[in-house]
Amino acid sequence: MADHDSAEYKGIIRDIDVIAEELKKLQDAGVPILWRPLHEASGGWFWWGAKGPEPYKELYKLMYNRLTNYHGIHNLIWVWNGADKDWYPGDEYVDIIGEDIYAAKHDYDSQANGFVKAMGFTSANKIITMSENGVLMDPDTLIADGIPWLWNCTWGGEFVVPWVGSSEYTEAYTSKEMLKKYYEHEYVLTRDELPSYLFDKEVFTGKVVKVDAMTSAGEKVVDCTEEYTPITLSAKVESEDAYVVEYFVNGVSVGKDESIIWTPSGKTTNADGVEIFKVVAKVTTEDGKVTASKAVDLKVKLPVKEAMKVAFTNGFEDVIDATEGVTVTLTAEATNAESDYTVEYFVNGKSIGKGENADWTINEETTNADGLKTYTVKAVATNTNGEKAEVEKEVTVKLPVKQVSAVLEVSETKDSPVAGSINFGVEIKNNGEAINLSKLEMRYYFTEANASKQTLYVDHSAAQFNTSPWYVALTSVIKSEVVALGNDDYYLSIKFDDKTSLTEGTKLILQGRLAKENWSSYDQSDDFSYENGIAVYYDGILVTGMEP
């Protein structure tokens, strides 16, 4: 994010611009949009939240300013769903706060704790909604608890249907009785109960206001290499009402008037010295209607400078030994800063201090068998002109290994013993302390006299948490292997190439099928695990089930 000349940063801008063109079509058609970008960031499982709150907030604000001030898009209702106070970008960037809550099956609670948590993100009086849910809430409980969720949006899949593509309703999470009560309750409004005028396009169009931005430079490149040249910004406006014109350059307001004088400043790291500034004129009529012009390119040739850079100066060991705890002092220096600068230090996205140095104290444990854990260490330099540079390094640390005793509860579904595949429907609930998913193994012991090559096809696998992140898909990280034991005996091994921590109460779900290459049938009647259930191991030790 700090290097605006990088391919990655330019790629983000390009993607936002592509999105903007589609949003403009809806704006022109008078369609308001509930816009919920970059959701569930604090969970860390999406790329936009992987580096911590500060880069995320910078990205969120960049998107807001690019769409609102640069492209002049004003039909978006911004729904923020970062799920943690440290990730809140600011009241001026948020219209509605959303919470994603996946309660336990048939838990029809009002989810008051989630609502109160969302209220604590800001002192402003923001509307709060349940942007995702699994189980519906009992309207009577909502009334009794005084919890006014604005709306709720139920996730699909197993929360609604027994399998993808099914037209039947499943009561696995919300009973038909509660579903009917919810939709018919006087506390709940459905779309058909809303006033029809809300969906009348004429309400959103009103009087037509047109605006075009102009510059005194036109198509020419303004040479500012020797002296910064003032440039006139003006607008052509068609409006029946009185209005005010505000001008924006690269999303930043530079003044209000019929026309204004704007003078470029600064230097560029572009080799040819040419910077393209985007000029937008925004008109606000006396009745509050806002219309923005299309962006106009203003080409300016600026003095060329070397880009600011920052580098760590403390040095890092190949593997930092923290088995008895250790403090690492981080130091970094910037070059080509051209003014005073400050350095802020981050570990896994969390700031640990600013200044000439910052102490990183490592005193945690890991459940990884080898004791190794990788951290992302970053230094961000910011000069007095607001320019930034950053450096990032992956650091390997050896930690004390925490010994964990897994307490697991397993439930299975069985199909007919004779079939074209061995079908699995397994749910494992962790009833103890947090465990490392990568250390978990399931085994199905079976006998097959006519075995050809065998493959496990996974239809669905996920971890369901009782707190954020609520739901993590695991299908893509499954590793399976059929191991021959001799005398026509085998076992299917299922592992996970993922170090997700399964906290207490988390459920691991797996639905899949083991099939032979020639698709001949299995007879599981005498299979050990068909009779006794699957065996589950943690860190190589049998935890539940039986083995031959």
N, C-alpha and C positions, 0 to 999 in steps of 0.2 A: 504493500500500500504506500510505502514511503517513496519508492522510486517511480515517479510518474512517467518515466521514459522506458520502463521495462515492458517487455512483451505481455507479461501477465496483467499489468495494470491497464494497458491499452486494450487487452482482450476483455476485461471487465467493462470498460467504457463502451466498447463495441457491442457487447451483449445487452447492456442497458439501453443503448440506442435502438437496437433491433426491437426490443420489447416496447419501447416508447412508440414506435410507428404503429404497432398493433393497438396500443392503448388509445392513441389519437383517434382511431376509427370509432371506438366506442364513445369517446368524448364528443366527436362530431355528431354522433347519433343520439346524444343526450342520455347516455347510460352511465349512472354512477356505479362505482366498483368498490366492494369491500376488498382491500388490497392487503394481503398478509404475507409479505416477503420475509425470507431469511428466518423461518420459524424454528422454535425449539433449539436456539443456538447454544444455550448454556449446557445442554446435554453432551456436546462434543462429538456427536456421531455424524453431523453434517460438516462439510468442509468449511462453511462460513463461520462455524463456531470452534473449529479445531485449535485455533491459536489464542483463544482467550477473549475476554470482554473488550479490551481496548481496540484491537484490530476489527472486531465485529462491529463496534459502535461507529468506527470510522467508515466502514463499508456501508452500514445502514444509512448514515448521513450523506455519504456520497450518492447513493441511489436516490434518496429523497431530493437532494438539491439538483441532481441531474434531471430527474423526471419533472420536478415542480418548477424550478427556476430556469433551467436550461431549455427544456422542451415545452414548458408552459402547460403541463398537464394538471388540471385542477378538478378532475372528476373522481379522484381516488380518496377513499376513506381509509386512513392508515391504521391497520390493526397490528399492533406489536405483540409478539408472542415469544419473547426471549426467555421467559420463565424464571428470571432471577434479577434481583434489584441491581446488582453490580453491572448488569448488561443493559440497563435502561438507557436509551439514547438521549432522552430529554423530552419535556412536555411538548415543545414546539414541533417534534417529529412524530407525535403519537396522537391519534384520535380515540382509539379504543384499545384496551388491554385484553388480551386473550389468554386463557389458561387451557391446557390440554390435560384431561383427567380420565384415566381408565380405571374405574373402580372394579372391585371383585365381582364375580358373577352374582346377579340378583341383589346387589347392594344398592338400594335406591335412595341413598343418603343425599342431602342437599349439597354436599361438598362445600360446606361453609368454610372449612379451613383454607381451601384453595381460593375462595373468594376474598377472604380476609387477607391472605398473603398477597394477592394481586393489588388490593387497596394500599398495601404498604410500599409499593414500588414508587409512589409519588404522593406528594401532598395535594396535588391538583385533583379536581373532581372529575376523574376520568370514568367513562362507561366501561363496564367489565363484562366480558362474554366468555362462554365455554366454547372455545374455537374447535376443540375436538373432544369427543367422549366415546366411551364404549357402551356403558350402561345408562339408561335413562334415569331421571330423578323423579321421585314421587312428588307431584305438585303440592300435595297437602304438607309435606315436609318442608318444601321451599317456602310456603306461606308461614308455617309455624316458626321457622328459623329466620324469616325476614331476609332471604337471599334472592336478590333480583338479577339473576343472570339475564343478559340482554337476549341472547339466543344460544342454542346449542347445535352442534353439527356432529351427528353420529357417524363414526367410521364405518366402512363397509365390511366386506369379507365375513369372517366368522361371527361378527357382532350382529349380523342381519340374516345371513343365509348359511346353510350348513356347508356349502362348498361354492367356490367361484363358478358362476354360470347357473346355479340353481334358482328356480323361481319360487321356492318354498321359503317360509320364514322359520328361523330357528329361535327357540326359547333358551338357548344356552346362556345368554347374558340378561336379556329382558323378557319377561313372560308376556304372552299375548294379552293377558289381563291388564298388566301395567302399561303396555303399549297403547291399548284402547283407552285406558284412564287418562294417560298423558295427552293424547290427541284431542280428547273430548272435554278436558277440564277447562273451566272458565278462566283459570289463571294463565293458560297457555294459548297463544295466538298462532294460528296457522295462516299460510299465505292467502287462502280464500277468504279469511276474515278481515284482511286489511282493506282500507279504503281503496276503491278502484282508481281514484285520481293519482295515487302514488305511481301507477304504472302507465300513466298518460304522458306520452312524450312531450306534449305541448307545455306541460308544467316546467320542463327543464330547458326549453329553448327560449321562450320569451322574445324580447326585442333583440334583433341581431346587432352585434357589435363586431366590427372588423378592425384589425390593427396590423400594420406592417412596419417593421423596424428598418431604419436607414442610417448610414454613416456617411460622413463627408468624404471618406476615402474611396467609397465604391469598391471596384474590383482591384484597385491598385494596392501594392505593398507599401506601407508607410515605413520609411527608413528612420529608425530611432537609434542607430548605432553611434552617432555623434551627439545627438540632442533629442530628448524626448518631446515628440510633437503632439500638441493638443489635437484631439479629434472630436468633431461634433456628432452627437447621437441625437436622432430625431425619430418621429413616428408619424405615419399617415393613419388617421383614425376616422372611422365612420360610426357615429353614435348619435341617437336622438336625445340622449340624456347627457348631463354634465359629467365630466370624468377627470381622473388624475392619471398621468402616465408615469410609471416607474421603470427605470432602465436597469438591466442586469448584464454584467460582463462575466462570463464563465460561472454563472449562477450566483454571483455576489452583487447585491444592490449597490449602485453607484450614484443614485440621485433620482429626484422627482421634479419634473417640469415639462413644458411643451418640448423643449430640447435642452440638452446639457453638454458641457464640455468635459471630456474624459481624457486623461493623459496617461499613456502606458508607463510602466516602470519596471525595474528589475532587469535580469539577464536570463539567458537561456542556455541549456546544454545541447540544443540541437546544432548539428554541424553547420547548417546553412544559416543559422540565426533566425529563421522565420518561425514565429509562433502564430497560431490561428486562435483568435479570441472569438467566442460566441456571444453575440449581442441579441438580447431579447427585450422587447418592450411589453410591459404588462399594464393593461388598462383596467381601472376599477371605477365603475359608474357610481353615481350617488345612491343608487338602491342596492349597492353591494355586489353587483354582477362583475365577475373577473374574466377577462379575456386576454390571452397572451399571443404574441406574434410568433411566427416561425423564427428560428434562430438564423441570424445573418452572420456570415463569416467575415471577420475583420483581420486582415493579414498584416502583421507588424514584424519588422526586422529589428531584433534586439542585439545588444552586445553578447558575444559568446563567452561562456565561462566553463571551467571544469566542474563536473558534477561533484557534489559533496559525498564523501564516503566515510564509513566508520568501520573500525576493526577492533576485535578483542586484543588486549595486550597482556593479559595475565597468563595465557598458555593453559592447556588442558592435558591431563594425563590420558592415555588411551582408555584406561578404565579407572575411574575414581573409586578408591576403597572407602566405603562408608559403613563397613560392617560394625564399627564401634562409634559411628557418628562422626561427622566432619563438617567444617565450615570452609567454603571456597569463596575467596574474595574475587569478584568480577571487576575488571577494569577495561575501559575502551577509550579510544581516541578517534577524533574525526579529522579528516583532511579536506581542504578546499571549502571550509565552512564560510570564509569571508567575513565572519562576525563571531561574537561569543555564542557558545552553544551549551546545551545541557544534555546529559545522557541519562536515559531511563533504562533499567534492567528488568528483564522478564524471565520467568521460568515457567514453562508450560502455559504461557499466556497470562500469568499473574505477575503483576509488578512487585518487585522486592526492594525497590529503592531508586533514588536519583542522586546524581553527583559524580564525583571523580571515581567512586567505586561503590559497590554494594555487596554485602555479605549474604551468601546463599548457604543456609544451614540445612544439612541433610541428616535427618534422624528418624526416618520411617523404615517400615519393613515391607517385604514383598512375599507373595505366595509363589512366585516363579521359582522353579526347582533350582535353577542355576544362580539365583540371587541377582540376576542382571536386570536392570531397568533403564530405558532410554528416556532422557529428558531433552526438551527443546529449550535452549538458552538463547536469548535475544537481547541485543542492545540497540536502542533507537536514539539517534542524535537529532536534536532540533535546534536550529540557530535562531537568532533574534528576528530574522525575516520570515520565520515560519517554515523554512525548508527542512525536509527530513531525510535522513538516510538510516538504513538499518542493516544489521548483520545477524545471521542466525546460524546456530551450530547445534548438531545432535550430539549429546554427551551421554556416554554409557557409565552407569554407576553400579557398583556391587553393593547390595544391601543385605542386612540380616534376613534369613529366610524364616517366615512365620509358619509354624506347624499348625495345620488346620485339620480338624476332625469333621468330616462331612456328615450331616444328618439329613438324609433324603427320604422322601415319600414318593413311591412310584405307583402309577396307575396305568393299566394297559387295556386296549380293546382287542378282542380275538375274532378272527374271521373263521370260515370253514377250514378244516385242516387240509382239504384237497382243493388246490387252486393253481392257477397259472403263475402265481407269485406268492411270496411270503409278505403279507401286509402288516405294517406297523402303525399303531396309533398309541404313542407313548406320551405321558405327562409326568415330569419329575419336578417335585416341589422341594425347595431348600428350606428346611425347618431349623437350620443352625446358623452359625456365623458365615460371613461371606466366603465364597469359594471361587477359585480361578477356573473359568470354563475350559481353558486349554488342558486342564488336568483331568477332565471328566471323560470317561469311556463307557459306552454301552456295548454289551456283547449278547448276541443271540446264538446259542449253541444248537446245532441241528445235524441231522444225518441225511445224506443224499447219495444214492448209489449211482445215479446217472448225471452227475454234475458236469456241465460244460462251463464255459466262462460265465461268471455271474456278476451282475451290476446292481447297485442300489440306486433307485430313482427316488429322489426326495421331492414330494409334492409341496411340503410346507414345513418350515422349522423356524421357531422364534423364541425369544425370552420375553416373558411378561412380568414387568416389575410393578410393585405397589406404590412406587414414587417415580419421579422423573428419572430415567427417560421413558418409562411406561412400557415401551415396546421396541424390541430390536430384532430385525430379521436376521436369520442365521443360515438360511439355505445355502448361500454361496460359500460358507466357510467350513462346510462339513467335509471330513475326510473319511472314506470308508474303505474297508479291505476285507476280503474273504480269506480266512486263514485255514489251511488244511491241517488237521490233527492226525490223519491216518485212519485206516479202516472205515473209509467213507464218512468220517466225522469232520465237521467244520465248525467255525464260529464266524459270525459277521461282526467286525469291529467298527464302531461308529465313534469318531472323535471330532473335535472342533478346533480349527486353526484360528482361534480368537481368544484373547486374554480378558474378555469382559468379566467383570466381577459380578457374580450372582449373589445378591444380598439376601438376607433372610426374607422369606415369603415369595421370592421369585419363582416363577414356573417356567420350565423348559418344555417346549412342545415339539414333537416330531411326528410327521406323517409321511410314510414312504413305502416303497415296494422293492423287494429283492427279486430279480427275475434272471432266468438263464438265457444265454445267447440264442438257443434254439426254441425258447418260449415253451418248453415242455413243462408239465405240471409238477408241483411239489406235493408230497404227502407228509404232513407235519405230525401225523398221529403219534409217532414214536420220538419226535424231536424233544430233546431235554428241556429247552426253553419254552416250547409250546405248553408243556405240562407245568413247568416250575416258574415261568416268567423270565424276563431278561435279567442279566447280571449287570450291576452298575459298579464301576470302579472309580476311585478318586486317588490320583497320584500313585496308580498301580496297585492299590489295596482294595479288595472287595468290600463294598459298603452295604449293599443291599442285594437281595436275590441269591441265587445258588449257581454253582458251577459244577460240572461233572466230576 
